[in-house]
C-alpha cells in the first residue's frame, strides 16, 4: 500500500497544484461520459480494483478521504494510466475521472 501512496502523490504533483487543489467539478465539464464508461470496461478497471482491495473492488473509492477533490481524482486515474501503461490520452483520463465522479464521488460544482 505504501507504493500506491507514493505513486498517488507523484501523479498529483505531475498534474500540477492547480488540478490537485481544484474544488469544483469544472475540470470534468464537457467530458465524454460514454467514452469514460467504455474505457473503464475495456481496461477492466473493476477487475484490477477487485484484485487490489478485495470484495467487489468498490472499497478503492474514497480510501480514507485521500481523494477529496476532482483534481486528486483525476490525478489518481492518471496514476493508474501510468502504472498500468494504458496509454490513455488526457481527455480519456478526464472522461474516466468524470464517470467515477458521477458514480462514486459526486463532488460539488465550484461556486
Z-matrix of the N, CA and C atoms (Angstrom, degrees):
N
C 1 1.453
C 2 1.523 1 110.47
N 3 1.309 2 117.27 1 -26.57
C 4 1.453 3 121.35 2 178.98
C 5 1.530 4 110.82 3 -60.14
N 6 1.345 5 117.20 4 -40.41
C 7 1.451 6 122.11 5 179.04
C 8 1.525 7 110.89 6 -59.73
N 9 1.339 8 117.03 7 -42.88
C 10 1.456 9 120.74 8 -179.58
C 11 1.524 10 110.91 9 -62.07
N 12 1.321 11 116.34 10 -39.24
C 13 1.464 12 120.01 11 179.82
C 14 1.526 13 110.16 12 -64.16
N 15 1.328 14 117.05 13 -47.10
C 16 1.465 15 120.50 14 179.10
C 17 1.523 16 111.27 15 -63.79
N 18 1.314 17 116.78 16 -42.91
C 19 1.465 18 120.53 17 179.95
C 20 1.522 19 110.82 18 -64.11
N 21 1.331 20 116.42 19 -39.14
C 22 1.462 21 120.61 20 178.33
C 23 1.518 22 110.74 21 -62.82
N 24 1.321 23 116.48 22 -45.54
C 25 1.463 24 120.08 23 -179.52
C 26 1.531 25 110.32 24 -63.34
N 27 1.318 26 117.09 25 -38.91
C 28 1.461 27 120.46 26 177.25
C 29 1.522 28 111.03 27 -64.22
N 30 1.317 29 116.65 28 -44.07
C 31 1.466 30 120.39 29 179.26
C 32 1.519 31 110.99 30 -60.86
N 33 1.320 32 116.72 31 -41.99
C 34 1.470 33 119.95 32 178.49
C 35 1.520 34 110.89 33 -64.83
N 36 1.327 35 116.50 34 -39.72
C 37 1.461 36 119.70 35 178.61
C 38 1.519 37 111.04 36 -64.13
N 39 1.323 38 116.97 37 -39.71
C 40 1.461 39 120.71 38 -179.99
C 41 1.519 40 112.54 39 -68.96
N 42 1.310 41 116.98 40 -28.94
C 43 1.468 42 120.65 41 179.41
C 44 1.521 43 111.46 42 -76.49
N 45 1.305 44 117.87 43 -13.57
C 46 1.447 45 121.81 44 178.92
C 47 1.509 46 111.94 45 93.20
N 48 1.320 47 116.16 46 149.69
C 49 1.459 48 120.00 47 -177.63
C 50 1.518 49 113.24 48 -63.81
N 51 1.336 50 117.80 49 -29.50
C 52 1.458 51 119.25 50 179.55
C 53 1.519 52 110.80 51 -63.44
N 54 1.319 53 117.57 52 -45.24
C 55 1.463 54 120.96 53 -179.58
C 56 1.512 55 111.09 54 -66.38
N 57 1.327 56 117.36 55 -41.47
C 58 1.459 57 120.54 56 -178.09
C 59 1.521 58 110.99 57 -66.12
N 60 1.311 59 117.55 58 -33.39
C 61 1.456 60 120.72 59 -177.40
C 62 1.524 61 112.71 60 -89.15
N 63 1.316 62 116.84 61 -6.08
C 64 1.459 63 121.66 62 -177.19
C 65 1.528 64 110.37 63 -53.46
N 66 1.321 65 117.05 64 125.63
C 67 1.458 66 120.93 65 -177.67
C 68 1.523 67 112.48 66 -94.30
N 69 1.314 68 118.21 67 -35.57
C 70 1.455 69 121.54 68 -175.85
C 71 1.510 70 112.73 69 -95.61
N 72 1.312 71 114.85 70 176.57
C 73 1.463 72 119.95 71 -177.43
C 74 1.517 73 112.56 72 -92.92
N 75 1.331 74 118.55 73 12.96
C 76 1.458 75 119.98 74 -176.80
C 77 1.522 76 112.77 75 -64.55
N 78 1.318 77 119.63 76 -17.96
C 79 1.469 78 119.51 77 176.17
C 80 1.530 79 110.53 78 -69.46
N 81 1.329 80 117.31 79 -16.21
C 82 1.454 81 121.60 80 178.16
C 83 1.525 82 112.26 81 -97.48
N 84 1.324 83 117.17 82 -1.04
C 85 1.467 84 121.03 83 -178.80
C 86 1.525 85 110.01 84 -59.82
N 87 1.304 86 115.64 85 127.82
C 88 1.452 87 121.70 86 178.85
C 89 1.521 88 114.17 87 80.82
N 90 1.343 89 116.81 88 3.63
C 91 1.468 90 119.31 89 179.69
C 92 1.520 91 110.07 90 -65.03
N 93 1.295 92 116.11 91 144.42
C 94 1.458 93 122.91 92 -179.76
C 95 1.530 94 108.49 93 -85.82
N 96 1.331 95 116.06 94 95.87
C 97 1.459 96 121.31 95 -175.81
C 98 1.527 97 111.93 96 -65.26
N 99 1.314 98 117.46 97 -37.01
C 100 1.471 99 120.28 98 178.08
C 101 1.532 100 110.25 99 -62.92
N 102 1.321 101 116.64 100 -39.92
C 103 1.459 102 121.01 101 176.48
C 104 1.523 103 109.97 102 -63.48
N 105 1.329 104 117.11 103 -45.63
C 106 1.462 105 120.83 104 178.96
C 107 1.514 106 112.10 105 -58.95
N 108 1.327 107 116.81 106 -44.22
C 109 1.473 108 120.90 107 178.43
C 110 1.524 109 110.76 108 -61.11
N 111 1.331 110 115.76 109 -43.98
C 112 1.463 111 120.48 110 -179.27
C 113 1.532 112 111.04 111 -63.88
N 114 1.335 113 116.51 112 -42.15
C 115 1.464 114 120.42 113 -179.01
C 116 1.527 115 111.77 114 -67.84
N 117 1.319 116 117.35 115 -37.58
C 118 1.470 117 121.09 116 177.18
C 119 1.524 118 109.62 117 -60.33
N 120 1.311 119 115.95 118 -43.13
C 121 1.473 120 120.73 119 178.78
C 122 1.528 121 110.64 120 -70.00
N 123 1.313 122 116.27 121 -46.97
C 124 1.471 123 121.75 122 -176.34
C 125 1.532 124 112.36 123 -60.62
N 126 1.329 125 116.28 124 -40.26
C 127 1.465 126 120.69 125 -177.42
C 128 1.530 127 112.65 126 -91.76
N 129 1.333 128 115.80 127 4.98
C 130 1.452 129 122.87 128 174.47
C 131 1.529 130 112.44 129 53.42
N 132 1.320 131 115.59 130 46.72
C 133 1.458 132 121.94 131 -178.96
C 134 1.529 133 111.79 132 -58.68
N 135 1.326 134 117.43 133 -44.01
C 136 1.468 135 120.81 134 -177.81
C 137 1.527 136 110.87 135 -61.77
N 138 1.320 137 117.95 136 -38.55
C 139 1.456 138 120.65 137 179.68
C 140 1.529 139 111.11 138 -65.76
N 141 1.317 140 117.23 139 -40.01
C 142 1.460 141 121.30 140 177.76
C 143 1.525 142 109.96 141 -65.50
N 144 1.329 143 116.37 142 -43.68
C 145 1.466 144 120.45 143 179.21
C 146 1.518 145 110.85 144 -62.75
N 147 1.326 146 117.50 145 -37.81
C 148 1.464 147 121.54 146 178.14
C 149 1.527 148 109.92 147 -62.01
N 150 1.333 149 116.67 148 -43.64
C 151 1.465 150 119.98 149 177.89
C 152 1.524 151 111.50 150 -65.78
N 153 1.332 152 116.69 151 -34.98
C 154 1.459 153 121.41 152 -175.99
C 155 1.518 154 112.65 153 -74.23
N 156 1.345 155 116.98 154 -46.66
C 157 1.476 156 120.18 155 -173.08
C 158 1.517 157 114.15 156 -115.89
N 159 1.322 158 117.28 157 -6.63
C 160 1.458 159 120.57 158 179.69
C 161 1.517 160 112.37 159 82.22
N 162 1.318 161 115.31 160 -175.76
C 163 1.462 162 121.16 161 -178.29
C 164 1.510 163 111.24 162 57.93
N 165 1.322 164 115.86 163 -137.36
C 166 1.466 165 120.23 164 178.30
C 167 1.525 166 111.98 165 -91.38
N 168 1.329 167 117.46 166 2.90
C 169 1.457 168 122.37 167 178.56
C 170 1.511 169 114.71 168 89.09
N 171 1.327 170 117.62 169 -9.82
C 172 1.462 171 120.06 170 -175.74
C 173 1.531 172 113.15 171 -71.29
N 174 1.332 173 117.92 172 -16.06
C 175 1.466 174 120.40 173 179.00
C 176 1.529 175 112.13 174 -65.52
N 177 1.319 176 116.97 175 -13.77
C 178 1.458 177 120.22 176 179.67
C 179 1.538 178 111.32 177 -69.96
N 180 1.322 179 116.43 178 -22.91
C 181 1.462 180 119.98 179 -178.60
C 182 1.525 181 110.00 180 -79.25
N 183 1.317 182 115.34 181 134.02
C 184 1.466 183 124.02 182 -177.55
C 185 1.529 184 112.53 183 55.86
N 186 1.319 185 117.65 184 52.41
C 187 1.464 186 118.05 185 178.77
C 188 1.528 187 111.22 186 -66.33
N 189 1.308 188 115.89 187 106.62
C 190 1.465 189 123.82 188 177.43
C 191 1.529 190 112.54 189 50.58
N 192 1.317 191 117.37 190 35.52
C 193 1.458 192 121.54 191 174.20
C 194 1.513 193 115.90 192 75.69
N 195 1.320 194 118.65 193 7.81
C 196 1.474 195 119.97 194 -178.46
C 197 1.510 196 112.10 195 -66.03
N 198 1.310 197 117.62 196 -37.55
C 199 1.464 198 121.39 197 -179.56
C 200 1.517 199 106.73 198 -91.25
N 201 1.332 200 115.88 199 91.61
C 202 1.459 201 119.39 200 -173.54
C 203 1.524 202 114.30 201 -122.49
N 204 1.324 203 116.72 202 8.20
C 205 1.466 204 121.03 203 174.19
C 206 1.528 205 108.55 204 -143.06
N 207 1.325 206 116.69 205 157.81
C 208 1.470 207 119.31 206 175.34
C 209 1.527 208 112.46 207 -57.79
N 210 1.319 209 117.25 208 -36.70
C 211 1.466 210 120.83 209 179.41
C 212 1.519 211 112.30 210 -63.56
N 213 1.326 212 116.15 211 -41.95
C 214 1.462 213 119.48 212 177.14
C 215 1.528 214 110.65 213 -65.70
N 216 1.309 215 117.28 214 -38.81
C 217 1.465 216 120.94 215 178.40
C 218 1.529 217 109.98 216 -61.84
N 219 1.322 218 116.33 217 -48.35
C 220 1.465 219 119.61 218 179.11
C 221 1.523 220 110.37 219 -62.06
N 222 1.337 221 116.65 220 -38.48
C 223 1.466 222 120.98 221 177.46
C 224 1.518 223 112.47 222 -62.13
N 225 1.322 224 116.86 223 -37.37
C 226 1.458 225 120.10 224 179.08
C 227 1.528 226 110.91 225 -69.21
N 228 1.326 227 116.70 226 -38.90
C 229 1.467 228 119.41 227 176.29
C 230 1.530 229 109.38 228 -64.18
N 231 1.322 230 117.17 229 -40.11
C 232 1.468 231 120.71 230 177.16
C 233 1.522 232 110.43 231 -63.12
N 234 1.335 233 116.32 232 -36.93
C 235 1.467 234 120.05 233 178.12
C 236 1.526 235 110.09 234 -63.74
N 237 1.316 236 117.69 235 -42.72
C 238 1.471 237 120.67 236 175.99
C 239 1.525 238 110.50 237 -61.90
N 240 1.321 239 116.34 238 -42.16
C 241 1.461 240 121.60 239 178.28
C 242 1.530 241 110.32 240 -56.78
N 243 1.322 242 116.52 241 -45.70
C 244 1.455 243 121.65 242 -178.70
C 245 1.522 244 111.07 243 -70.45
N 246 1.325 245 116.59 244 -50.03
C 247 1.463 246 121.57 245 -176.63
C 248 1.529 247 111.85 246 -61.18
N 249 1.325 248 116.26 247 -40.49
C 250 1.461 249 120.57 248 -176.79
C 251 1.534 250 112.27 249 -90.91
N 252 1.346 251 115.95 250 -1.27
C 253 1.466 252 121.55 251 -179.93
C 254 1.532 253 111.26 252 53.55
N 255 1.348 254 115.23 253 49.73
C 256 1.460 255 120.85 254 -176.07
C 257 1.521 256 113.41 255 -78.56
N 258 1.326 257 116.91 256 -24.14
C 259 1.461 258 120.22 257 179.60
C 260 1.516 259 114.06 258 72.42
N 261 1.330 260 116.73 259 29.23
C 262 1.463 261 120.67 260 179.87
C 263 1.521 262 111.01 261 -75.53
N 264 1.320 263 116.15 262 143.41
C 265 1.455 264 122.40 263 173.51
C 266 1.527 265 109.03 264 -79.34
N 267 1.335 266 118.13 265 158.77
C 268 1.466 267 120.64 266 -178.86
C 269 1.537 268 113.86 267 -53.49
N 270 1.333 269 117.30 268 -40.25
C 271 1.467 270 118.89 269 -179.74
C 272 1.529 271 111.56 270 -68.97
N 273 1.325 272 116.78 271 -26.08
C 274 1.460 273 120.12 272 176.74
C 275 1.526 274 111.03 273 -74.48
N 276 1.332 275 116.28 274 -39.75
C 277 1.468 276 121.09 275 175.32
C 278 1.528 277 109.11 276 -60.25
N 279 1.327 278 116.52 277 -44.80
C 280 1.464 279 121.11 278 179.26
C 281 1.524 280 110.89 279 -63.11
N 282 1.322 281 117.46 280 -40.39
C 283 1.466 282 120.88 281 179.37
C 284 1.525 283 111.13 282 -62.54
N 285 1.317 284 117.16 283 -42.94
C 286 1.464 285 120.77 284 177.90
C 287 1.526 286 110.27 285 -64.14
N 288 1.333 287 116.85 286 -46.46
C 289 1.464 288 120.67 287 179.91
C 290 1.529 289 110.85 288 -61.41
N 291 1.320 290 117.41 289 -37.67
C 292 1.467 291 120.92 290 178.99
C 293 1.523 292 111.28 291 -64.01
N 294 1.331 293 117.29 292 -39.24
C 295 1.466 294 121.07 293 176.96
C 296 1.526 295 109.86 294 -65.54
N 297 1.331 296 116.94 295 -43.56
C 298 1.469 297 120.09 296 178.86
C 299 1.530 298 110.84 297 -63.38
N 300 1.332 299 116.35 298 -37.97
C 301 1.465 300 119.63 299 176.35
C 302 1.523 301 110.13 300 -62.76
N 303 1.300 302 116.55 301 -46.73
C 304 1.462 303 121.28 302 -179.53
C 305 1.533 304 112.04 303 -61.54
N 306 1.320 305 116.21 304 -42.90
C 307 1.460 306 120.60 305 -172.24
C 308 1.525 307 115.06 306 -89.81
N 309 1.339 308 117.93 307 -25.94
C 310 1.462 309 119.79 308 -172.56
C 311 1.525 310 114.61 309 -127.84
N 312 1.318 311 118.16 310 -41.90
C 313 1.462 312 120.51 311 -170.12
C 314 1.522 313 113.83 312 -93.99
N 315 1.307 314 116.58 313 -44.55
C 316 1.470 315 123.55 314 178.70
C 317 1.540 316 112.87 315 54.34
N 318 1.336 317 115.30 316 53.03
C 319 1.456 318 120.15 317 176.25
C 320 1.519 319 109.83 318 -63.77
N 321 1.296 320 116.59 319 147.86
C 322 1.463 321 122.69 320 179.60
C 323 1.520 322 110.16 321 -81.32
N 324 1.340 323 117.75 322 141.98
C 325 1.475 324 120.47 323 175.46
C 326 1.518 325 111.08 324 -62.73
N 327 1.335 326 115.74 325 149.97
C 328 1.475 327 121.25 326 177.32
C 329 1.514 328 109.24 327 -67.81
N 330 1.296 329 116.22 328 148.51
C 331 1.467 330 121.69 329 177.01
C 332 1.498 331 111.04 330 -97.54
